[in-house]
Amino acid sequence: MLSLTVHVQPGAKRSEVAGEHGDALKIRLAAAAVDGRANAALVELIAQLLDVPRAAVAIRSGERSRRKLLLVSDPPADAVLRLLGG
């Protein structure tokens, strides 16, 4: 199980990992923070980057906040490198 703290910026031009924000991973999302669209886009982006099913990515806390805690089941060994673009 991989635990990720993320800082989300909804409404960006494109969805991407934008580096670090304090002790969190900064994620820019093209989706707006309306009707859970940004949360769905976040789960989709992390699942794609880590090549895991969407069901493997869960928002543990912060559903209505920019700061969120994500849990990823069975992440790949190089998960951190994939997320940081390495």
C-alpha positions in Angstrom: 0.0 0.0 0.0 1.3 3.4 -1.0 0.2 6.5 0.9 0.4 9.8 -1.0 -0.3 13.3 0.3 -1.2 15.6 -2.6 -2.0 19.3 -3.1 -4.5 19.7 -5.9 -5.0 22.7 -8.1 -8.2 22.2 -10.1 -9.1 24.2 -13.2 -5.6 24.1 -14.7 -4.9 24.1 -18.4 -3.9 20.4 -18.3 -3.6 17.6 -15.8 -0.1 16.9 -14.6 2.2 16.4 -11.7 3.8 19.8 -11.0 6.5 18.9 -8.5 6.3 19.3 -4.7 4.2 21.6 -2.5 5.7 21.5 1.0 5.5 17.9 2.0 2.9 17.0 -0.6 3.0 16.2 -4.3 1.4 19.1 -6.3 -1.1 18.0 -8.9 -2.7 20.3 -11.5 -6.0 19.1 -12.8 -7.9 20.3 -15.9 -11.2 19.4 -14.3 -13.1 21.9 -12.2 -13.8 21.3 -8.5 -17.6 20.8 -9.3 -19.7 17.7 -8.5 -16.6 15.6 -7.7 -15.1 16.0 -11.2 -11.7 17.0 -9.8 -11.6 14.0 -7.5 -12.5 11.7 -10.3 -9.8 13.3 -12.5 -7.2 12.9 -9.7 -7.9 9.2 -9.3 -7.8 8.7 -13.1 -4.5 10.6 -13.4 -2.8 8.7 -10.6 -4.1 5.3 -11.9 -2.7 6.1 -15.4 0.7 7.3 -14.1 1.1 4.2 -12.0 -0.5 1.8 -14.5 -2.9 0.5 -11.9 -6.7 0.1 -12.1 -8.8 3.1 -10.9 -10.2 0.9 -8.2 -6.7 0.6 -6.7 -6.6 4.4 -6.0 -8.7 5.7 -3.1 -9.1 9.1 -1.5 -8.7 8.4 2.2 -9.2 12.0 3.4 -9.7 15.5 2.0 -12.4 14.9 -0.6 -13.6 18.5 -0.2 -10.1 20.0 0.3 -7.1 20.8 -1.9 -4.9 18.7 0.4 -5.8 15.0 0.1 -4.5 11.7 1.3 -4.5 8.9 -1.3 -4.0 5.2 -0.8 -2.8 3.1 -3.8 -3.2 -0.7 -3.5 -0.4 -2.8 -5.1 1.7 0.1 -6.5 4.6 -0.7 -8.9 8.1 -0.7 -7.3 9.0 2.5 -9.2 5.9 4.4 -8.2 7.7 7.4 -6.7 9.9 7.7 -9.9 6.8 7.6 -12.1 5.1 10.3 -10.2 8.1 12.6 -10.1 8.8 12.1 -13.8 12.0 10.1 -13.3 
